[in-house]
């Protein structure tokens, strides 16, 4: 059903979001309150800033303020950690559903449903066509039909720089800026000041902007100090508190980067409250001594945390840390502890041991919440670990990592489907029968291969998969409601593979024809 397909767009943030610490970021939040309530203000507000300056935390706090006032129309928190939250095509449908559910304009939801039911292929629409049919026309018609005086609500679009296709982001910004002045909604947008996004905003006068990393440093320092004290000193006896001089050193080292202060605080706190002053002193002294020249303090901090994690480990434990990190940093959708364990073929206990000293970098659910997903806290760690110049000996090559994950996906599917009980007949299976790890492997193995380079040394594994498991894979995708993506995935794989390789060529087209027959 078209309506059910449209309802797939419910983008969730991959890691828990937190509001600003009490009494911090008050100046920018007050500015945003005024903008949201001012009928004469521009309809688009762009908050931009360097990585780690706190854009997402501000966006989340602002969404809470708007929600309390009844003026939140919808939100989309982008993240490269999930396919759905990095796909620009998901943004408009997601906020459109939220806007319809808000009841802001009573007739809006009916108008949207009419559009969806009349256009079952709306998923494939260009961004500009999506915006025109899901936002501009129904909003204009619904606003014209209402006789009530309503507050202009705000749509929040966070971290657009993390979307996978920046050309589509530029197209989205173009249509928002083009139509915003005539729409009964406002748009609050955050991103890094990437050149393509900056160019889009520079072409328009119909927006306000706030450059977060250019806020007066004294204001940011005061906010960071409040944050550090709230995180590290809350509940401590005053005799156990670190000296004010150490706090000030950490504040100065943080500069304007809230993520720096947050990572240090998590690193210090991950072993409990005992010994906080000494650990704070140790980390401040170490980073002060090694942070010089062009080296970024945040990179030094990440390296220090990884150095600590690898200290006193044997070769197998070091291998475990690297394998688990790959599965967290490079997966297309974050996985739970149990699913990660199955994917990397380790026990949950081994995975937990590998992550024992990485709680300041990675959100790791407690043992009572193993269904929750593991994910990195901030995109800057992805930037660090995937750049050899930054991470040095801790570098995790993206191509090598994606190849490893692709082979692990194939191995997992082979293990599942070679057992006595397997997904062999569509009529015998339901959605709930597919484990999280198997669902991920089915949906993502091709994507991992296509990002793994082009040396094509996996011919034997691919041939084995096509000969034994092609139809089971398609059954599984059908149960997951993703059968329509199967042929697209096969075409991606065909483009990636060097079909002149005789091992791949033998049987490749036969297997693709078998896949085509299933659509007849």
Secondary structure, DSSP 8 states (H G I E B T S, - for coil): -HHHHHTT-----SS------TTSSHHHHHHHHHHHH-TTS-SEEEEE--TTSSHHHHHHHHHHHHHHHT-EEEEEE--TTSTTTS-THHHHHHHHHHHHHHTSSTTHHHHHHHHHHH-TTGGGS-HHHHHIIIIIHHHHHHHHH--S----EEEEEE-GGGSS-HHHHHHHHHHHHHHGGGSSEEEEEEE---HHHHHHHHT-SS-EEEEGGGS-HHHHHHHHHHHHHHHHTTT--GGGS--HHHHHHHHHHHTT-HHHHHHHHHHHHTT-STTHHHHHHHHHHHHHHH--TT--HHHHHHHHHHHHHHTT--HHHHHHHHHHHHHHHS-SS--BHHHHHHHHT--HHHHHHHTTT-TTTEE---GGGTTSB-EES-HHHHHHHT-HHHHGGG---HHHHHHHHHHHHHHHHHHHHTSSS----GGG--GGGS-HHHHHHHHHHHHHHHTS-S----HHHHHHHHHHHHHHHHHHHHHTT-GGGHHHHHHHHHHHS-TTSHHHHTTHHHHHHHHHHTT-
